Amino acid sequence: MLKHKTCPTCGSKRIKLVRRTLTRSSHGQIYKVPNVQFHACPDCGEHVYSPEAVSKIQAHSPAFAKRRRSALPA
Ligand SMILES: [Zn+2]
């Protein structure tokens, strides 16, 4: 897990690690990603996602799932 002590966008020291269910949309389709851990900055609203969080979000994305299915070997 990536550790951030300051916000990469505004330099705020109030950035903190949170765990939330994200609601995202992809090509007009809304989907939810439960229990995503990321750093949130209360000052500028920046969200910083670790590679693990990004892959979890992608795994829940309908667009990503579609690509994965079509990429399966025959
Ligand atoms: Zn910030």
N, CA, C, O and the ligand as a Tripos MOL2 file, in Angstrom:
@<TRIPOS>MOLECULE
protein
  297   295    75     0     0
PROTEIN
NO_CHARGES

@<TRIPOS>ATOM
      1 N           0.8470   -1.2060    0.0000 N.3       1 MET1
      2 CA          0.0000    0.0000    0.0000 C.3       1 MET1
      3 C           0.8730    1.2420    0.0000 C.2       1 MET1
      4 O           1.7970    1.3850    0.8000 O.2       1 MET1
      5 N           0.5510    2.1240   -0.9150 N.am      2 LEU2
      6 CA          1.2700    3.3820   -1.0310 C.3       2 LEU2
      7 C           0.9920    4.2700    0.1870 C.2       2 LEU2
      8 O          -0.1440    4.3610    0.6530 O.2       2 LEU2
      9 N           2.0160    4.9050    0.6820 N.am      3 LYS3
     10 CA          1.8220    5.8140    1.8130 C.3       3 LYS3
     11 C           2.0160    7.2630    1.3450 C.2       3 LYS3
     12 O           3.0490    7.6310    0.7850 O.2       3 LYS3
     13 N           0.9970    8.0510    1.5950 N.am      4 HIS4
     14 CA          1.1050    9.4630    1.2500 C.3       4 HIS4
     15 C           1.0030   10.2860    2.5210 C.2       4 HIS4
     16 O           0.0830   10.1040    3.3190 O.2       4 HIS4
     17 N           1.9410   11.1810    2.7010 N.am      5 LYS5
     18 CA          1.8690   12.0520    3.8660 C.3       5 LYS5
     19 C           1.3790   13.4350    3.4710 C.2       5 LYS5
     20 O           0.8040   14.1640    4.2790 O.2       5 LYS5
     21 N           1.6190   13.7820    2.2060 N.am      6 THR6
     22 CA          1.1010   15.0560    1.7180 C.3       6 THR6
     23 C           0.3660   14.8260    0.4050 C.2       6 THR6
     24 O           0.6530   13.8800   -0.3280 O.2       6 THR6
     25 N          -0.5870   15.7090    0.1220 N.am      7 CYS7
     26 CA         -1.3560   15.6060   -1.1150 C.3       7 CYS7
     27 C          -0.4630   15.9620   -2.3040 C.2       7 CYS7
     28 O           0.1980   17.0000   -2.2930 O.2       7 CYS7
     29 N          -0.4400   15.0970   -3.3380 N.am      8 PRO8
     30 CA          0.4010   15.3910   -4.5100 C.3       8 PRO8
     31 C          -0.1100   16.5910   -5.3050 C.2       8 PRO8
     32 O           0.6300   17.1610   -6.1070 O.2       8 PRO8
     33 N          -1.3600   16.9770   -5.0910 N.am      9 THR9
     34 CA         -1.9280   18.0870   -5.8580 C.3       9 THR9
     35 C          -1.7460   19.4240   -5.1550 C.2       9 THR9
     36 O          -1.3010   20.3890   -5.7760 O.2       9 THR9
     37 N          -2.0860   19.5010   -3.8570 N.am     10 CYS10
     38 CA         -2.0400   20.8020   -3.1790 C.3      10 CYS10
     39 C          -1.0310   20.8320   -2.0440 C.2      10 CYS10
     40 O          -0.8030   21.8890   -1.4560 O.2      10 CYS10
     41 N          -0.4140   19.6830   -1.7200 N.am     11 GLY11
     42 CA          0.5940   19.6610   -0.6730 C.3      11 GLY11
     43 C           0.0350   19.6400    0.7430 C.2      11 GLY11
     44 O           0.7840   19.7700    1.7110 O.2      11 GLY11
     45 N          -1.2850   19.4760    0.8690 N.am     12 SER12
     46 CA         -1.9060   19.4540    2.1870 C.3      12 SER12
     47 C          -1.4320   18.2620    3.0130 C.2      12 SER12
     48 O          -1.2650   17.1600    2.4900 O.2      12 SER12
     49 N          -1.2190   18.4900    4.2910 N.am     13 LYS13
     50 CA         -0.8110   17.3930    5.1750 C.3      13 LYS13
     51 C          -2.0160   16.6880    5.7750 C.2      13 LYS13
     52 O          -1.8570   15.7680    6.5770 O.2      13 LYS13
     53 N          -3.2290   17.1110    5.3960 N.am     14 ARG14
     54 CA         -4.4280   16.5080    5.9750 C.3      14 ARG14
     55 C          -4.9320   15.3140    5.1790 C.2      14 ARG14
     56 O          -5.9630   14.7300    5.5100 O.2      14 ARG14
     57 N          -4.1950   14.9500    4.1170 N.am     15 ILE15
     58 CA         -4.6020   13.7970    3.2990 C.3      15 ILE15
     59 C          -4.6140   12.5530    4.1730 C.2      15 ILE15
     60 O          -3.7230   12.3530    4.9980 O.2      15 ILE15
     61 N          -5.6290   11.7190    3.9850 N.am     16 LYS16
     62 CA         -5.7210   10.5290    4.8300 C.3      16 LYS16
     63 C          -6.2560    9.3380    4.0650 C.2      16 LYS16
     64 O          -6.9290    9.4590    3.0410 O.2      16 LYS16
     65 N          -5.9200    8.1680    4.6180 N.am     17 LEU17
     66 CA         -6.3320    6.9020    4.0270 C.3      17 LEU17
     67 C          -7.7800    6.6170    4.4140 C.2      17 LEU17
     68 O          -8.1250    6.6280    5.5950 O.2      17 LEU17
     69 N          -8.6170    6.3630    3.4230 N.am     18 VAL18
     70 CA        -10.0180    6.0440    3.6910 C.3      18 VAL18
     71 C         -10.3920    4.7670    2.9400 C.2      18 VAL18
     72 O          -9.7040    4.3490    2.0090 O.2      18 VAL18
     73 N         -11.4920    4.1640    3.3670 N.am     19 ARG19
     74 CA        -11.9950    2.9690    2.6870 C.3      19 ARG19
     75 C         -13.4660    3.2080    2.4060 C.2      19 ARG19
     76 O         -14.2570    3.4210    3.3240 O.2      19 ARG19
     77 N         -13.8210    3.1730    1.1500 N.am     20 ARG20
     78 CA        -15.1880    3.5170    0.7720 C.3      20 ARG20
     79 C         -15.6740    2.6680   -0.3820 C.2      20 ARG20
     80 O         -14.8900    2.0510   -1.1020 O.2      20 ARG20
     81 N         -16.9860    2.6530   -0.5390 N.am     21 THR21
     82 CA        -17.5700    2.0740   -1.7430 C.3      21 THR21
     83 C         -17.6660    3.1840   -2.7770 C.2      21 THR21
     84 O         -18.3210    4.2020   -2.5520 O.2      21 THR21
     85 N         -17.0140    2.9830   -3.8990 N.am     22 LEU22
     86 CA        -17.0100    3.9890   -4.9470 C.3      22 LEU22
     87 C         -18.1320    3.7340   -5.9330 C.2      22 LEU22
     88 O         -18.4190    2.5900   -6.2870 O.2      22 LEU22
     89 N         -18.7590    4.8080   -6.3720 N.am     23 THR23
     90 CA        -19.7070    4.7020   -7.4730 C.3      23 THR23
     91 C         -19.0750    5.3900   -8.6650 C.2      23 THR23
     92 O         -18.7820    6.5850   -8.6200 O.2      23 THR23
     93 N         -18.8670    4.6410   -9.7200 N.am     24 ARG24
     94 CA        -18.2120    5.1860  -10.9030 C.3      24 ARG24
     95 C         -19.1260    4.9950  -12.0970 C.2      24 ARG24
     96 O         -20.0860    4.2260  -12.0470 O.2      24 ARG24
     97 N         -18.8190    5.6960  -13.1550 N.am     25 SER25
     98 CA        -19.5660    5.4420  -14.3750 C.3      25 SER25
     99 C         -18.5940    5.2520  -15.5260 C.2      25 SER25
    100 O         -17.5460    5.8940  -15.6010 O.2      25 SER25
    101 N         -18.9710    4.3600  -16.4110 N.am     26 SER26
    102 CA        -18.1490    4.0640  -17.5660 C.3      26 SER26
    103 C         -19.0560    3.9550  -18.7780 C.2      26 SER26
    104 O         -19.9160    3.0760  -18.8260 O.2      26 SER26
    105 N         -18.8820    4.8270  -19.7510 N.am     27 HIS27
    106 CA        -19.7070    4.8520  -20.9610 C.3      27 HIS27
    107 C         -21.1920    4.8480  -20.6190 C.2      27 HIS27
    108 O         -21.9790    4.1170  -21.2200 O.2      27 HIS27
    109 N         -21.5610    5.6770  -19.6450 N.am     28 GLY28
    110 CA        -22.9690    5.8190  -19.2840 C.3      28 GLY28
    111 C         -23.4930    4.7310  -18.3650 C.2      28 GLY28
    112 O         -24.6510    4.7710  -17.9510 O.2      28 GLY28
    113 N         -22.6560    3.7650  -18.0440 N.am     29 GLN29
    114 CA        -23.0650    2.6830  -17.1580 C.3      29 GLN29
    115 C         -22.5140    2.9400  -15.7580 C.2      29 GLN29
    116 O         -21.3140    3.1460  -15.5790 O.2      29 GLN29
    117 N         -23.4110    2.9250  -14.7640 N.am     30 ILE30
    118 CA        -22.9830    3.1500  -13.3850 C.3      30 ILE30
    119 C         -22.6150    1.8100  -12.7510 C.2      30 ILE30
    120 O         -23.3350    0.8230  -12.9030 O.2      30 ILE30
    121 N         -21.5080    1.7840  -12.0520 N.am     31 TYR31
    122 CA        -21.1520    0.5660  -11.3370 C.3      31 TYR31
    123 C         -20.5190    0.9300  -10.0080 C.2      31 TYR31
    124 O         -19.9870    2.0270   -9.8360 O.2      31 TYR31
    125 N         -20.5860   -0.0100   -9.0660 N.am     32 LYS32
    126 CA        -20.0430    0.2380   -7.7260 C.3      32 LYS32
    127 C         -18.8570   -0.6660   -7.4630 C.2      32 LYS32
    128 O         -18.8110   -1.8140   -7.9060 O.2      32 LYS32
    129 N         -17.8970   -0.1190   -6.7290 N.am     33 VAL33
    130 CA        -16.7190   -0.8840   -6.3390 C.3      33 VAL33
    131 C         -16.6370   -0.8260   -4.8130 C.2      33 VAL33
    132 O         -16.3040    0.2190   -4.2520 O.2      33 VAL33
    133 N         -16.9390   -1.9470   -4.1320 N.am     34 PRO34
    134 CA        -16.9800   -1.9420   -2.6760 C.3      34 PRO34
    135 C         -15.5970   -1.9440   -2.0330 C.2      34 PRO34
    136 O         -14.6530   -2.5300   -2.5630 O.2      34 PRO34
    137 N         -15.4910   -1.2750   -0.8760 N.am     35 ASN35
    138 CA        -14.2800   -1.3570   -0.0420 C.3      35 ASN35
    139 C         -12.9800   -1.0060   -0.7520 C.2      35 ASN35
    140 O         -12.0090   -1.7610   -0.6980 O.2      35 ASN35
    141 N         -12.9670    0.1310   -1.4090 N.am     36 VAL36
    142 CA        -11.7380    0.5720   -2.0560 C.3      36 VAL36
    143 C         -10.9710    1.4580   -1.0860 C.2      36 VAL36
    144 O         -11.5210    2.3940   -0.5060 O.2      36 VAL36
    145 N          -9.6850    1.1450   -0.9220 N.am     37 GLN37
    146 CA         -8.8620    1.9430   -0.0290 C.3      37 GLN37
    147 C          -8.0680    2.9500   -0.8560 C.2      37 GLN37
    148 O          -7.3890    2.5850   -1.8160 O.2      37 GLN37
    149 N          -8.1620    4.2120   -0.4730 N.am     38 PHE38
    150 CA         -7.4260    5.2460   -1.1980 C.3      38 PHE38
    151 C          -7.1700    6.4260   -0.2710 C.2      38 PHE38
    152 O          -7.7520    6.5230    0.8090 O.2      38 PHE38
    153 N          -6.2970    7.3140   -0.7090 N.am     39 HIS39
    154 CA         -6.0220    8.5230    0.0500 C.3      39 HIS39
    155 C          -6.9210    9.6430   -0.4590 C.2      39 HIS39
    156 O          -7.0190    9.8760   -1.6640 O.2      39 HIS39
    157 N          -7.5730   10.3310    0.4700 N.am     40 ALA40
    158 CA         -8.4530   11.4250    0.1030 C.3      40 ALA40
    159 C          -7.9410   12.7110    0.7410 C.2      40 ALA40
    160 O          -7.5790   12.7280    1.9180 O.2      40 ALA40
    161 N          -7.9130   13.7860   -0.0430 N.am     41 CYS41
    162 CA         -7.4910   15.0850    0.4730 C.3      41 CYS41
    163 C          -8.7190   15.9420    0.7490 C.2      41 CYS41
    164 O          -9.4880   16.2320   -0.1680 O.2      41 CYS41
    165 N          -8.9140   16.3540    2.0110 N.am     42 PRO42
    166 CA        -10.0920   17.1450    2.3490 C.3      42 PRO42
    167 C          -9.9770   18.5930    1.8620 C.2      42 PRO42
    168 O         -10.9720   19.3180    1.8360 O.2      42 PRO42
    169 N          -8.7880   19.0090    1.4830 N.am     43 ASP43
    170 CA         -8.5870   20.3980    1.0910 C.3      43 ASP43
    171 C          -8.9100   20.6560   -0.3800 C.2      43 ASP43
    172 O          -9.5630   21.6460   -0.7080 O.2      43 ASP43
    173 N          -8.4540   19.7690   -1.2630 N.am     44 CYS44
    174 CA         -8.6950   20.0020   -2.6960 C.3      44 CYS44
    175 C          -9.5660   18.9160   -3.3060 C.2      44 CYS44
    176 O          -9.9270   19.0020   -4.4800 O.2      44 CYS44
    177 N          -9.9100   17.8880   -2.5220 N.am     45 GLY45
    178 CA        -10.7830   16.8420   -3.0460 C.3      45 GLY45
    179 C         -10.0480   15.7940   -3.8640 C.2      45 GLY45
    180 O         -10.6790   14.9390   -4.4860 O.2      45 GLY45
    181 N          -8.7320   15.8480   -3.8720 N.am     46 GLU46
    182 CA         -7.9490   14.8680   -4.6350 C.3      46 GLU46
    183 C          -8.1070   13.4670   -4.0640 C.2      46 GLU46
    184 O          -8.1200   13.2860   -2.8460 O.2      46 GLU46
    185 N          -8.2280   12.4800   -4.9400 N.am     47 HIS47
    186 CA         -8.2090   11.0830   -4.5340 C.3      47 HIS47
    187 C          -6.9740   10.4470   -5.1410 C.2      47 HIS47
    188 O          -6.7180   10.5800   -6.3380 O.2      47 HIS47
    189 N          -6.2070    9.7510   -4.3000 N.am     48 VAL48
    190 CA         -5.0020    9.0950   -4.7880 C.3      48 VAL48
    191 C          -5.1820    7.5930   -4.6430 C.2      48 VAL48
    192 O          -5.3460    7.0860   -3.5330 O.2      48 VAL48
    193 N          -5.1530    6.8780   -5.7670 N.am     49 TYR49
    194 CA         -5.3800    5.4420   -5.7600 C.3      49 TYR49
    195 C          -4.0710    4.6960   -5.9480 C.2      49 TYR49
    196 O          -3.2380    5.0660   -6.7750 O.2      49 TYR49
    197 N          -3.9040    3.6380   -5.1620 N.am     50 SER50
    198 CA         -2.7450    2.7720   -5.3320 C.3      50 SER50
    199 C          -2.9840    1.8850   -6.5530 C.2      50 SER50
    200 O          -4.1210    1.7550   -7.0060 O.2      50 SER50
    201 N          -1.9290    1.2760   -7.0880 N.am     51 PRO51
    202 CA         -2.1150    0.3370   -8.2070 C.3      51 PRO51
    203 C          -3.1180   -0.7700   -7.8590 C.2      51 PRO51
    204 O          -3.8780   -1.2110   -8.7210 O.2      51 PRO51
    205 N          -3.1190   -1.2200   -6.5930 N.am     52 GLU52
    206 CA         -4.0630   -2.2550   -6.1730 C.3      52 GLU52
    207 C          -5.4990   -1.7540   -6.2750 C.2      52 GLU52
    208 O          -6.3850   -2.4670   -6.7470 O.2      52 GLU52
    209 N          -5.7190   -0.5070   -5.8230 N.am     53 ALA53
    210 CA         -7.0620    0.0680   -5.8890 C.3      53 ALA53
    211 C          -7.5020    0.2490   -7.3320 C.2      53 ALA53
    212 O          -8.6550   -0.0130   -7.6740 O.2      53 ALA53
    213 N          -6.5770    0.7000   -8.1820 N.am     54 VAL54
    214 CA         -6.9010    0.9060   -9.5940 C.3      54 VAL54
    215 C          -7.2990   -0.4110  -10.2490 C.2      54 VAL54
    216 O          -8.2660   -0.4610  -11.0090 O.2      54 VAL54
    217 N          -6.5500   -1.4870   -9.9540 N.am     55 SER55
    218 CA         -6.9070   -2.7530  -10.5920 C.3      55 SER55
    219 C          -8.2240   -3.2920  -10.0510 C.2      55 SER55
    220 O          -8.9580   -3.9760  -10.7650 O.2      55 SER55
    221 N          -8.5270   -2.9840   -8.7810 N.am     56 LYS56
    222 CA         -9.8120   -3.4070   -8.2260 C.3      56 LYS56
    223 C         -10.9560   -2.6590   -8.9160 C.2      56 LYS56
    224 O         -11.9810   -3.2500   -9.2530 O.2      56 LYS56
    225 N         -10.7680   -1.3590   -9.1190 N.am     57 ILE57
    226 CA        -11.7770   -0.5570   -9.8130 C.3      57 ILE57
    227 C         -11.9630   -1.0750  -11.2400 C.2      57 ILE57
    228 O         -13.0880   -1.2070  -11.7230 O.2      57 ILE57
    229 N         -10.8590   -1.3620  -11.8960 N.am     58 GLN58
    230 CA        -10.9340   -1.8660  -13.2720 C.3      58 GLN58
    231 C         -11.6450   -3.2100  -13.3310 C.2      58 GLN58
    232 O         -12.3990   -3.4860  -14.2640 O.2      58 GLN58
    233 N         -11.3950   -4.0500  -12.3180 N.am     59 ALA59
    234 CA        -12.0120   -5.3750  -12.3000 C.3      59 ALA59
    235 C         -13.5340   -5.2710  -12.2010 C.2      59 ALA59
    236 O         -14.2460   -6.1630  -12.6630 O.2      59 ALA59
    237 N         -14.0380   -4.1840  -11.6010 N.am     60 HIS60
    238 CA        -15.4790   -3.9990  -11.4720 C.3      60 HIS60
    239 C         -16.0820   -3.2390  -12.6450 C.2      60 HIS60
    240 O         -17.3030   -3.1620  -12.7770 O.2      60 HIS60
    241 N         -15.2400   -2.6850  -13.4870 N.am     61 SER61
    242 CA        -15.7340   -1.8830  -14.5950 C.3      61 SER61
    243 C         -16.3560   -2.7520  -15.6790 C.2      61 SER61
    244 O         -15.7360   -3.7160  -16.1280 O.2      61 SER61
    245 N         -17.5720   -2.4250  -16.1030 N.am     62 PRO62
    246 CA        -18.2150   -3.2110  -17.1690 C.3      62 PRO62
    247 C         -17.3900   -3.1920  -18.4510 C.2      62 PRO62
    248 O         -17.3290   -4.2000  -19.1540 O.2      62 PRO62
    249 N         -16.7630   -2.0790  -18.7630 N.am     63 ALA63
    250 CA        -15.9690   -1.9790  -19.9870 C.3      63 ALA63
    251 C         -14.7570   -2.9070  -19.9110 C.2      63 ALA63
    252 O         -14.4030   -3.5730  -20.8830 O.2      63 ALA63
    253 N         -14.1310   -2.9340  -18.7320 N.am     64 PHE64
    254 CA        -12.9480   -3.7700  -18.5370 C.3      64 PHE64
    255 C         -13.3240   -5.2440  -18.5920 C.2      64 PHE64
    256 O         -12.6100   -6.0470  -19.1920 O.2      64 PHE64
    257 N         -14.4470   -5.6030  -17.9650 N.am     65 ALA65
    258 CA        -14.9050   -6.9870  -17.9600 C.3      65 ALA65
    259 C         -15.1550   -7.4700  -19.3860 C.2      65 ALA65
    260 O         -14.8510   -8.6110  -19.7340 O.2      65 ALA65
    261 N         -15.7150   -6.5770  -20.2020 N.am     66 LYS66
    262 CA        -16.0150   -6.9180  -21.5900 C.3      66 LYS66
    263 C         -14.7160   -7.2040  -22.3490 C.2      66 LYS66
    264 O         -14.6080   -8.1770  -23.0960 O.2      66 LYS66
    265 N         -13.7320   -6.3180  -22.1300 N.am     67 ARG67
    266 CA        -12.4400   -6.5070  -22.8090 C.3      67 ARG67
    267 C         -11.8010   -7.8230  -22.3820 C.2      67 ARG67
    268 O         -11.2230   -8.5430  -23.1960 O.2      67 ARG67
    269 N         -11.9180   -8.1290  -21.0690 N.am     68 ARG68
    270 CA        -11.3080   -9.3490  -20.5520 C.3      68 ARG68
    271 C         -11.9070  -10.5800  -21.1890 C.2      68 ARG68
    272 O         -11.2050  -11.5190  -21.5630 O.2      68 ARG68
    273 N         -13.2670  -10.5530  -21.3060 N.am     69 ARG69
    274 CA        -13.9530  -11.7070  -21.9020 C.3      69 ARG69
    275 C         -13.4950  -11.9380  -23.3350 C.2      69 ARG69
    276 O         -13.2410  -13.0710  -23.7440 O.2      69 ARG69
    277 N         -13.3910  -10.8270  -24.1070 N.am     70 SER70
    278 CA        -13.0430  -10.9880  -25.5130 C.3      70 SER70
    279 C         -11.5780  -11.3540  -25.6800 C.2      70 SER70
    280 O         -11.1660  -11.8330  -26.7360 O.2      70 SER70
    281 N         -10.7790  -11.1230  -24.6150 N.am     71 ALA71
    282 CA         -9.3470  -11.4230  -24.7050 C.3      71 ALA71
    283 C          -9.0380  -12.8640  -24.2820 C.2      71 ALA71
    284 O          -7.8970  -13.3160  -24.3820 O.2      71 ALA71
    285 N         -10.0640  -13.5770  -23.8090 N.am     72 LEU72
    286 CA         -9.8360  -14.9530  -23.3850 C.3      72 LEU72
    287 C          -9.4300  -15.8290  -24.5730 C.2      72 LEU72
    288 O          -9.9740  -15.6910  -25.6690 O.2      72 LEU72
    289 N          -8.4900  -16.7120  -24.3500 N.am     73 PRO73
    290 CA         -8.0870  -17.6230  -25.4390 C.3      73 PRO73
    291 C          -9.2120  -18.5890  -25.7830 C.2      73 PRO73
    292 O          -9.9750  -18.9970  -24.9070 O.2      73 PRO73
    293 N          -9.3110  -18.9450  -27.0180 N.am     74 ALA74
    294 CA        -10.4030  -19.8140  -27.4770 C.3      74 ALA74
    295 C         -10.1900  -21.2570  -27.0100 C.2      74 ALA74
    296 O         -11.0100  -22.1280  -27.3030 O.2      74 ALA74
    297 ZN         -5.0260   18.2690   -1.8740 Zn       75 ZN75
@<TRIPOS>BOND
     1     1     2 1
     2     2     3 1
     3     3     4 2
     4     3     5 am
     5     5     6 1
     6     6     7 1
     7     7     8 2
     8     7     9 am
     9     9    10 1
    10    10    11 1
    11    11    12 2
    12    11    13 am
    13    13    14 1
    14    14    15 1
    15    15    16 2
    16    15    17 am
    17    17    18 1
    18    18    19 1
    19    19    20 2
    20    19    21 am
    21    21    22 1
    22    22    23 1
    23    23    24 2
    24    23    25 am
    25    25    26 1
    26    26    27 1
    27    27    28 2
    28    27    29 am
    29    29    30 1
    30    30    31 1
    31    31    32 2
    32    31    33 am
    33    33    34 1
    34    34    35 1
    35    35    36 2
    36    35    37 am
    37    37    38 1
    38    38    39 1
    39    39    40 2
    40    39    41 am
    41    41    42 1
    42    42    43 1
    43    43    44 2
    44    43    45 am
    45    45    46 1
    46    46    47 1
    47    47    48 2
    48    47    49 am
    49    49    50 1
    50    50    51 1
    51    51    52 2
    52    51    53 am
    53    53    54 1
    54    54    55 1
    55    55    56 2
    56    55    57 am
    57    57    58 1
    58    58    59 1
    59    59    60 2
    60    59    61 am
    61    61    62 1
    62    62    63 1
    63    63    64 2
    64    63    65 am
    65    65    66 1
    66    66    67 1
    67    67    68 2
    68    67    69 am
    69    69    70 1
    70    70    71 1
    71    71    72 2
    72    71    73 am
    73    73    74 1
    74    74    75 1
    75    75    76 2
    76    75    77 am
    77    77    78 1
    78    78    79 1
    79    79    80 2
    80    79    81 am
    81    81    82 1
    82    82    83 1
    83    83    84 2
    84    83    85 am
    85    85    86 1
    86    86    87 1
    87    87    88 2
    88    87    89 am
    89    89    90 1
    90    90    91 1
    91    91    92 2
    92    91    93 am
    93    93    94 1
    94    94    95 1
    95    95    96 2
    96    95    97 am
    97    97    98 1
    98    98    99 1
    99    99   100 2
   100    99   101 am
   101   101   102 1
   102   102   103 1
   103   103   104 2
   104   103   105 am
   105   105   106 1
   106   106   107 1
   107   107   108 2
   108   107   109 am
   109   109   110 1
   110   110   111 1
   111   111   112 2
   112   111   113 am
   113   113   114 1
   114   114   115 1
   115   115   116 2
   116   115   117 am
   117   117   118 1
   118   118   119 1
   119   119   120 2
   120   119   121 am
   121   121   122 1
   122   122   123 1
   123   123   124 2
   124   123   125 am
   125   125   126 1
   126   126   127 1
   127   127   128 2
   128   127   129 am
   129   129   130 1
   130   130   131 1
   131   131   132 2
   132   131   133 am
   133   133   134 1
   134   134   135 1
   135   135   136 2
   136   135   137 am
   137   137   138 1
   138   138   139 1
   139   139   140 2
   140   139   141 am
   141   141   142 1
   142   142   143 1
   143   143   144 2
   144   143   145 am
   145   145   146 1
   146   146   147 1
   147   147   148 2
   148   147   149 am
   149   149   150 1
   150   150   151 1
   151   151   152 2
   152   151   153 am
   153   153   154 1
   154   154   155 1
   155   155   156 2
   156   155   157 am
   157   157   158 1
   158   158   159 1
   159   159   160 2
   160   159   161 am
   161   161   162 1
   162   162   163 1
   163   163   164 2
   164   163   165 am
   165   165   166 1
   166   166   167 1
   167   167   168 2
   168   167   169 am
   169   169   170 1
   170   170   171 1
   171   171   172 2
   172   171   173 am
   173   173   174 1
   174   174   175 1
   175   175   176 2
   176   175   177 am
   177   177   178 1
   178   178   179 1
   179   179   180 2
   180   179   181 am
   181   181   182 1
   182   182   183 1
   183   183   184 2
   184   183   185 am
   185   185   186 1
   186   186   187 1
   187   187   188 2
   188   187   189 am
   189   189   190 1
   190   190   191 1
   191   191   192 2
   192   191   193 am
   193   193   194 1
   194   194   195 1
   195   195   196 2
   196   195   197 am
   197   197   198 1
   198   198   199 1
   199   199   200 2
   200   199   201 am
   201   201   202 1
   202   202   203 1
   203   203   204 2
   204   203   205 am
   205   205   206 1
   206   206   207 1
   207   207   208 2
   208   207   209 am
   209   209   210 1
   210   210   211 1
   211   211   212 2
   212   211   213 am
   213   213   214 1
   214   214   215 1
   215   215   216 2
   216   215   217 am
   217   217   218 1
   218   218   219 1
   219   219   220 2
   220   219   221 am
   221   221   222 1
   222   222   223 1
   223   223   224 2
   224   223   225 am
   225   225   226 1
   226   226   227 1
   227   227   228 2
   228   227   229 am
   229   229   230 1
   230   230   231 1
   231   231   232 2
   232   231   233 am
   233   233   234 1
   234   234   235 1
   235   235   236 2
   236   235   237 am
   237   237   238 1
   238   238   239 1
   239   239   240 2
   240   239   241 am
   241   241   242 1
   242   242   243 1
   243   243   244 2
   244   243   245 am
   245   245   246 1
   246   246   247 1
   247   247   248 2
   248   247   249 am
   249   249   250 1
   250   250   251 1
   251   251   252 2
   252   251   253 am
   253   253   254 1
   254   254   255 1
   255   255   256 2
   256   255   257 am
   257   257   258 1
   258   258   259 1
   259   259   260 2
   260   259   261 am
   261   261   262 1
   262   262   263 1
   263   263   264 2
   264   263   265 am
   265   265   266 1
   266   266   267 1
   267   267   268 2
   268   267   269 am
   269   269   270 1
   270   270   271 1
   271   271   272 2
   272   271   273 am
   273   273   274 1
   274   274   275 1
   275   275   276 2
   276   275   277 am
   277   277   278 1
   278   278   279 1
   279   279   280 2
   280   279   281 am
   281   281   282 1
   282   282   283 1
   283   283   284 2
   284   283   285 am
   285   285   286 1
   286   286   287 1
   287   287   288 2
   288   287   289 am
   289   289   290 1
   290   290   291 1
   291   291   292 2
   292   291   293 am
   293   293   294 1
   294   294   295 1
   295   295   296 2
@<TRIPOS>SUBSTRUCTURE
     1 MET1         2 RESIDUE 1 A MET
     2 LEU2         6 RESIDUE 1 A LEU
     3 LYS3        10 RESIDUE 1 A LYS
     4 HIS4        14 RESIDUE 1 A HIS
     5 LYS5        18 RESIDUE 1 A LYS
     6 THR6        22 RESIDUE 1 A THR
     7 CYS7        26 RESIDUE 1 A CYS
     8 PRO8        30 RESIDUE 1 A PRO
     9 THR9        34 RESIDUE 1 A THR
    10 CYS10       38 RESIDUE 1 A CYS
    11 GLY11       42 RESIDUE 1 A GLY
    12 SER12       46 RESIDUE 1 A SER
    13 LYS13       50 RESIDUE 1 A LYS
    14 ARG14       54 RESIDUE 1 A ARG
    15 ILE15       58 RESIDUE 1 A ILE
    16 LYS16       62 RESIDUE 1 A LYS
    17 LEU17       66 RESIDUE 1 A LEU
    18 VAL18       70 RESIDUE 1 A VAL
    19 ARG19       74 RESIDUE 1 A ARG
    20 ARG20       78 RESIDUE 1 A ARG
    21 THR21       82 RESIDUE 1 A THR
    22 LEU22       86 RESIDUE 1 A LEU
    23 THR23       90 RESIDUE 1 A THR
    24 ARG24       94 RESIDUE 1 A ARG
    25 SER25       98 RESIDUE 1 A SER
    26 SER26      102 RESIDUE 1 A SER
    27 HIS27      106 RESIDUE 1 A HIS
    28 GLY28      110 RESIDUE 1 A GLY
    29 GLN29      114 RESIDUE 1 A GLN
    30 ILE30      118 RESIDUE 1 A ILE
    31 TYR31      122 RESIDUE 1 A TYR
    32 LYS32      126 RESIDUE 1 A LYS
    33 VAL33      130 RESIDUE 1 A VAL
    34 PRO34      134 RESIDUE 1 A PRO
    35 ASN35      138 RESIDUE 1 A ASN
    36 VAL36      142 RESIDUE 1 A VAL
    37 GLN37      146 RESIDUE 1 A GLN
    38 PHE38      150 RESIDUE 1 A PHE
    39 HIS39      154 RESIDUE 1 A HIS
    40 ALA40      158 RESIDUE 1 A ALA
    41 CYS41      162 RESIDUE 1 A CYS
    42 PRO42      166 RESIDUE 1 A PRO
    43 ASP43      170 RESIDUE 1 A ASP
    44 CYS44      174 RESIDUE 1 A CYS
    45 GLY45      178 RESIDUE 1 A GLY
    46 GLU46      182 RESIDUE 1 A GLU
    47 HIS47      186 RESIDUE 1 A HIS
    48 VAL48      190 RESIDUE 1 A VAL
    49 TYR49      194 RESIDUE 1 A TYR
    50 SER50      198 RESIDUE 1 A SER
    51 PRO51      202 RESIDUE 1 A PRO
    52 GLU52      206 RESIDUE 1 A GLU
    53 ALA53      210 RESIDUE 1 A ALA
    54 VAL54      214 RESIDUE 1 A VAL
    55 SER55      218 RESIDUE 1 A SER
    56 LYS56      222 RESIDUE 1 A LYS
    57 ILE57      226 RESIDUE 1 A ILE
    58 GLN58      230 RESIDUE 1 A GLN
    59 ALA59      234 RESIDUE 1 A ALA
    60 HIS60      238 RESIDUE 1 A HIS
    61 SER61      242 RESIDUE 1 A SER
    62 PRO62      246 RESIDUE 1 A PRO
    63 ALA63      250 RESIDUE 1 A ALA
    64 PHE64      254 RESIDUE 1 A PHE
    65 ALA65      258 RESIDUE 1 A ALA
    66 LYS66      262 RESIDUE 1 A LYS
    67 ARG67      266 RESIDUE 1 A ARG
    68 ARG68      270 RESIDUE 1 A ARG
    69 ARG69      274 RESIDUE 1 A ARG
    70 SER70      278 RESIDUE 1 A SER
    71 ALA71      282 RESIDUE 1 A ALA
    72 LEU72      286 RESIDUE 1 A LEU
    73 PRO73      290 RESIDUE 1 A PRO
    74 ALA74      294 RESIDUE 1 A ALA
    75 ZN75       297 GROUP 0 **** ****
